[in-house]
Amino acid sequence: MRLKEYLKEKGLKPSSWAEENGLARSVISRYLHGYNISPSNAMKIVVATEGKVSLEDIYLDTNRAGNNS
């Protein structure tokens, strides 16, 4: 599951979800706009979503805006 889909399904705003889960808002914003994130931040997303968003979802998501590597 993509993070964008997870947040929408749960009715969560990216910025507040990021802060509640120990991530900088800028990290989530950049990720959702197509930029890659560090492995440690990726793991925080996996843990915070209880595995609903996997590392594969994060690193193999070619549908993110821009998909800047």
C-alpha positions as semicolon CSV with decimal commas, in nm:
position;residue;x (nm);y (nm);z (nm)
1;M;0,000;0,000;0,000
2;R;0,129;0,346;-0,083
3;L;0,164;0,596;0,200
4;K;-0,071;0,838;0,027
5;E;-0,338;0,567;0,014
6;Y;-0,279;0,474;0,379
7;L;-0,321;0,833;0,495
8;K;-0,636;0,878;0,286
9;E;-0,786;0,551;0,411
10;K;-0,725;0,656;0,772
11;G;-0,842;1,014;0,714
12;L;-0,506;1,154;0,825
13;K;-0,322;1,468;0,720
14;P;0,040;1,402;0,621
15;S;0,185;1,678;0,838
16;S;0,010;1,579;1,161
17;W;0,071;1,208;1,098
18;A;0,442;1,277;1,045
19;E;0,476;1,467;1,372
20;E;0,283;1,204;1,567
21;N;0,519;0,937;1,438
22;G;0,854;1,107;1,489
23;L;0,909;1,220;1,133
24;A;0,973;1,571;1,013
25;R;0,686;1,711;0,808
26;S;0,938;1,797;0,537
27;V;1,040;1,430;0,505
28;I;0,685;1,320;0,434
29;S;0,618;1,614;0,206
30;R;0,931;1,547;0,001
31;Y;0,851;1,176;-0,016
32;L;0,495;1,238;-0,133
33;H;0,633;1,474;-0,399
34;G;0,860;1,206;-0,542
35;Y;1,187;1,234;-0,356
36;N;1,360;0,935;-0,199
37;I;1,399;0,916;0,178
38;S;1,661;0,763;0,403
39;P;1,634;0,400;0,512
40;S;1,582;0,509;0,875
41;N;1,286;0,728;0,780
42;A;1,150;0,452;0,558
43;M;1,160;0,213;0,854
44;K;0,976;0,467;1,069
45;I;0,698;0,469;0,810
46;V;0,682;0,089;0,802
47;V;0,663;0,071;1,184
48;A;0,412;0,358;1,213
49;T;0,181;0,194;0,958
50;E;0,224;-0,147;1,124
51;G;0,362;-0,283;0,798
52;K;0,072;-0,171;0,583
53;V;0,325;0,038;0,392
54;S;0,628;-0,182;0,326
55;L;0,985;-0,099;0,225
56;E;0,900;-0,233;-0,119
57;D;0,606;0,007;-0,137
58;I;0,834;0,295;-0,044
59;Y;1,132;0,220;-0,267
60;L;0,952;0,068;-0,564
61;D;0,669;0,321;-0,583
62;T;0,707;0,455;-0,934
63;N;0,374;0,638;-0,921
64;R;0,486;0,914;-0,684
65;A;0,482;1,265;-0,824
66;G;0,805;1,332;-1,007
67;N;0,970;1,009;-0,885
68;N;1,298;1,198;-0,833
69;S;1,575;0,956;-0,745
